[in-house]
């Protein structure tokens, strides 16, 4: 956890950018006003699985798509953070429309969400890292050659942390709060 705190502190601007994108998507999703009663009618599906491997695969795909922002200097991270936030907001809205109280929704999300949401946000941080490296070399005059070793260590560490968080979230979601 000390390593996670250090990454968040060192990359707090990237962390907050990713968190705000995810939150912004969530708010938009919750406030989305389609003419139906929820997003299932508009074609989206709430992903629910009782199979650990299916859930892991789905969640790794979600964080993986956000991490793809690394190769697009953050563009795909922006899109997929907003998309995942939208998806979460729509799922919360659908549950609320079906009569589940906000408190009950939060209680169902918190146990696995304490791992899954940071995994999504840290994926966004990783997705923005290539842009950060480029901007540091352009505007701060830092040589990419000097930064690359430290940068790659951070990227690998972030990937490991994200995968661990996804596995913890899935374990809690399947075995503790089904």
VENUR-V68138 format. One record per pair of residues at least 4 apart in sequence whose C-alpha atoms are under 8 Angstrom apart, sorted by sequence separation. I is the first residue (numbers start at 1). GAP is how many residues later the second one is. D is the distance in whole Angstrom. If there is no record, write none. Layout:
i = {I & I}
gap = {GAP & GAP}
d = {D & D}
//
This chain:
i = {1 & 2 & 3 & 4 & 5 & 6 & 7 & 8 & 11 & 12 & 13 & 14 & 15 & 16 & 17 & 18 & 19 & 20 & 21 & 22 & 23 & 24 & 25 & 26 & 27 & 28 & 34 & 37 & 38 & 39 & 40 & 50 & 51 & 52 & 53 & 54 & 55 & 56 & 57 & 58 & 59 & 60 & 61 & 62 & 63 & 64 & 65 & 68 & 69 & 70 & 72 & 74 & 75 & 76 & 77 & 78 & 79 & 80 & 81 & 82 & 83 & 84 & 85 & 86 & 87 & 88 & 89 & 90 & 91 & 92 & 93 & 94 & 95 & 96 & 100 & 101 & 102 & 103 & 104 & 105 & 106 & 107 & 109 & 110 & 111 & 112 & 113 & 114 & 115 & 116 & 117 & 118 & 119 & 120 & 121 & 122 & 123 & 124 & 125 & 126 & 128 & 129 & 130 & 131 & 132 & 133 & 134 & 135 & 136 & 137 & 138 & 142 & 143 & 144 & 145 & 147 & 148 & 149 & 150 & 151 & 152 & 153 & 154 & 155 & 156 & 157 & 158 & 159 & 160 & 161 & 162 & 163 & 164 & 165 & 166 & 167 & 168 & 169 & 170 & 171 & 172 & 173 & 174 & 7 & 34 & 36 & 39 & 40 & 49 & 50 & 69 & 95 & 96 & 100 & 113 & 135 & 136 & 137 & 142 & 171 & 172 & 173 & 36 & 39 & 40 & 49 & 68 & 69 & 96 & 136 & 137 & 8 & 48 & 69 & 70 & 137 & 34 & 68 & 69 & 67 & 68 & 69 & 96 & 66 & 67 & 95 & 134 & 65 & 66 & 133 & 65 & 66 & 66 & 92 & 66 & 133 & 65 & 66 & 133 & 62 & 129 & 126 & 126 & 126 & 123 & 122 & 123 & 81 & 123 & 81 & 122 & 119 & 120 & 81 & 119 & 119 & 46 & 77 & 78 & 119 & 77 & 118 & 119 & 116 & 74 & 77 & 115 & 116 & 39 & 76 & 77 & 115 & 38 & 39 & 74 & 115 & 116 & 40 & 66 & 73 & 74 & 115 & 38 & 39 & 69 & 73 & 74 & 114 & 25 & 26 & 29 & 30 & 38 & 63 & 67 & 70 & 71 & 73 & 74 & 112 & 113 & 21 & 25 & 29 & 37 & 63 & 66 & 67 & 69 & 70 & 73 & 74 & 112 & 24 & 25 & 26 & 27 & 28 & 29 & 31 & 32 & 62 & 66 & 69 & 70 & 73 & 111 & 112 & 22 & 23 & 25 & 26 & 27 & 29 & 30 & 38 & 64 & 67 & 68 & 69 & 70 & 71 & 18 & 21 & 22 & 25 & 26 & 29 & 30 & 37 & 63 & 67 & 70 & 112 & 21 & 22 & 24 & 25 & 26 & 28 & 29 & 30 & 66 & 70 & 111 & 112 & 22 & 23 & 24 & 25 & 26 & 27 & 30 & 31 & 111 & 18 & 22 & 26 & 30 & 21 & 22 & 25 & 26 & 29 & 112 & 111 & 108 & 22 & 63 & 19 & 18 & 60 & 18 & 15 & 18 & 60 & 15 & 18 & 59 & 15 & 14 & 15 & 56 & 14 & 56 & 11 & 14 & 56 & 55 & 52 & 52 & 52 & 51 & 50 & 50 & 4}
gap = {4 & 4 & 4 & 4 & 4 & 4 & 4 & 4 & 4 & 4 & 4 & 4 & 4 & 4 & 4 & 4 & 4 & 4 & 4 & 4 & 4 & 4 & 4 & 4 & 4 & 4 & 4 & 4 & 4 & 4 & 4 & 4 & 4 & 4 & 4 & 4 & 4 & 4 & 4 & 4 & 4 & 4 & 4 & 4 & 4 & 4 & 4 & 4 & 4 & 4 & 4 & 4 & 4 & 4 & 4 & 4 & 4 & 4 & 4 & 4 & 4 & 4 & 4 & 4 & 4 & 4 & 4 & 4 & 4 & 4 & 4 & 4 & 4 & 4 & 4 & 4 & 4 & 4 & 4 & 4 & 4 & 4 & 4 & 4 & 4 & 4 & 4 & 4 & 4 & 4 & 4 & 4 & 4 & 4 & 4 & 4 & 4 & 4 & 4 & 4 & 4 & 4 & 4 & 4 & 4 & 4 & 4 & 4 & 4 & 4 & 4 & 4 & 4 & 4 & 4 & 4 & 4 & 4 & 4 & 4 & 4 & 4 & 4 & 4 & 4 & 4 & 4 & 4 & 4 & 4 & 4 & 4 & 4 & 4 & 4 & 4 & 4 & 4 & 4 & 4 & 4 & 4 & 4 & 5 & 5 & 5 & 5 & 5 & 5 & 5 & 5 & 5 & 5 & 5 & 5 & 5 & 5 & 5 & 5 & 5 & 5 & 5 & 6 & 6 & 6 & 6 & 6 & 6 & 6 & 6 & 6 & 7 & 7 & 7 & 7 & 7 & 8 & 8 & 8 & 9 & 9 & 9 & 9 & 10 & 10 & 10 & 10 & 11 & 11 & 11 & 12 & 12 & 13 & 13 & 14 & 14 & 15 & 15 & 18 & 22 & 26 & 29 & 32 & 33 & 35 & 36 & 36 & 39 & 39 & 40 & 40 & 42 & 42 & 43 & 43 & 44 & 45 & 46 & 46 & 46 & 47 & 47 & 47 & 49 & 50 & 50 & 50 & 50 & 51 & 51 & 51 & 51 & 52 & 52 & 53 & 53 & 53 & 54 & 54 & 54 & 54 & 54 & 55 & 55 & 55 & 55 & 55 & 55 & 56 & 56 & 56 & 56 & 56 & 56 & 56 & 56 & 56 & 56 & 56 & 56 & 56 & 57 & 57 & 57 & 57 & 57 & 57 & 57 & 57 & 57 & 57 & 57 & 57 & 58 & 58 & 58 & 58 & 58 & 58 & 58 & 58 & 58 & 58 & 58 & 58 & 58 & 58 & 58 & 59 & 59 & 59 & 59 & 59 & 59 & 59 & 59 & 59 & 59 & 59 & 59 & 59 & 59 & 60 & 60 & 60 & 60 & 60 & 60 & 60 & 60 & 60 & 60 & 60 & 60 & 61 & 61 & 61 & 61 & 61 & 61 & 61 & 61 & 61 & 61 & 61 & 61 & 62 & 62 & 62 & 62 & 62 & 62 & 62 & 62 & 62 & 63 & 63 & 63 & 63 & 64 & 64 & 64 & 64 & 64 & 65 & 66 & 69 & 99 & 99 & 102 & 103 & 103 & 104 & 106 & 106 & 106 & 107 & 107 & 107 & 109 & 110 & 110 & 110 & 111 & 111 & 114 & 114 & 114 & 115 & 118 & 119 & 122 & 123 & 124 & 128 & 157}
d = {6 & 6 & 6 & 6 & 6 & 6 & 6 & 5 & 6 & 6 & 6 & 6 & 6 & 6 & 6 & 6 & 6 & 6 & 6 & 6 & 6 & 6 & 6 & 6 & 6 & 6 & 7 & 7 & 7 & 7 & 5 & 8 & 6 & 6 & 6 & 6 & 6 & 6 & 6 & 6 & 6 & 6 & 6 & 7 & 6 & 6 & 8 & 7 & 6 & 6 & 6 & 6 & 7 & 6 & 6 & 6 & 6 & 6 & 6 & 6 & 6 & 6 & 6 & 6 & 6 & 6 & 6 & 6 & 6 & 6 & 6 & 6 & 7 & 5 & 6 & 6 & 6 & 6 & 6 & 6 & 6 & 7 & 5 & 6 & 8 & 6 & 5 & 7 & 6 & 6 & 6 & 6 & 6 & 6 & 6 & 6 & 6 & 6 & 6 & 8 & 6 & 6 & 6 & 6 & 6 & 6 & 6 & 6 & 5 & 5 & 7 & 7 & 7 & 6 & 8 & 6 & 6 & 6 & 6 & 6 & 6 & 6 & 6 & 6 & 6 & 6 & 6 & 6 & 6 & 6 & 6 & 6 & 6 & 6 & 6 & 6 & 6 & 6 & 6 & 6 & 5 & 5 & 5 & 8 & 8 & 6 & 6 & 6 & 7 & 8 & 4 & 6 & 6 & 7 & 8 & 7 & 7 & 4 & 7 & 7 & 6 & 6 & 7 & 7 & 7 & 6 & 8 & 6 & 7 & 6 & 6 & 6 & 8 & 4 & 8 & 6 & 8 & 6 & 4 & 8 & 7 & 8 & 8 & 6 & 6 & 7 & 8 & 7 & 5 & 7 & 7 & 8 & 8 & 7 & 5 & 8 & 7 & 6 & 8 & 8 & 8 & 6 & 7 & 8 & 8 & 7 & 8 & 7 & 7 & 8 & 7 & 8 & 8 & 7 & 5 & 8 & 6 & 8 & 8 & 6 & 6 & 8 & 6 & 6 & 8 & 6 & 5 & 6 & 6 & 8 & 7 & 7 & 8 & 8 & 5 & 6 & 5 & 8 & 7 & 7 & 5 & 5 & 7 & 7 & 8 & 6 & 8 & 8 & 7 & 8 & 7 & 7 & 5 & 7 & 5 & 7 & 8 & 8 & 8 & 8 & 7 & 7 & 4 & 4 & 8 & 6 & 6 & 6 & 8 & 4 & 6 & 7 & 4 & 7 & 6 & 8 & 8 & 6 & 6 & 8 & 7 & 8 & 6 & 4 & 6 & 5 & 8 & 7 & 5 & 8 & 7 & 4 & 7 & 7 & 4 & 7 & 7 & 6 & 6 & 6 & 6 & 7 & 8 & 6 & 5 & 4 & 5 & 4 & 5 & 7 & 6 & 5 & 5 & 5 & 5 & 8 & 7 & 4 & 7 & 7 & 5 & 8 & 6 & 8 & 7 & 5 & 7 & 6 & 8 & 8 & 6 & 6 & 7 & 8 & 7 & 7 & 5 & 4 & 5 & 8 & 8 & 7 & 7 & 8 & 8 & 7 & 7 & 7 & 8 & 6 & 5 & 7 & 8 & 7 & 5 & 7 & 7 & 6 & 7 & 7 & 8 & 6 & 7 & 5 & 7 & 8 & 7 & 6 & 6 & 7 & 7 & 6 & 7 & 6 & 7 & 8}
//
